[in-house]
Amino acid sequence: MEKSIETITLHLPESLKRDLQDLALADDRAVGEWIRHHLTMIVYGCLAAKEAAQRNEERRK
C-alpha cells in the first residue's frame, strides 16, 4: 500500500464536517481515513469506468 504523504486542505461548512465525523465514527475510522477510503473508491471507480468505455469504443471500430 502506498504511503500517504501528500496533504490537501479542505474548507468545509461546519455541518458537513460534523456529518463526516459521524460517518467516520460509524465506520470506526478517523475522518481523514474515511475521506481517503471513499475518495479512493470514487477516483478509481471513475477511472475504471472511463477505461471500460474506451475499450468498448475501440471494439466498435
Contacts in CASP RR format, 6 or more apart in sequence:
PFRMAT RR
TARGET T0000
AUTHOR 0000-0000-0000
METHOD contacts of the structure
MODEL  1
MEKSIETITLHLPESLKRDLQDLALADDRAVGEWIRHHLTMIVYGCLAAK
EAAQRNEERRK
4 36 0 8 1.000
12 20 0 8 1.000
17 31 0 8 1.000
20 31 0 8 1.000
20 34 0 8 1.000
20 35 0 8 1.000
21 31 0 8 1.000
23 34 0 8 1.000
24 30 0 8 1.000
24 31 0 8 1.000
24 32 0 8 1.000
24 33 0 8 1.000
24 34 0 8 1.000
24 35 0 8 1.000
27 34 0 8 1.000
29 37 0 8 1.000
END
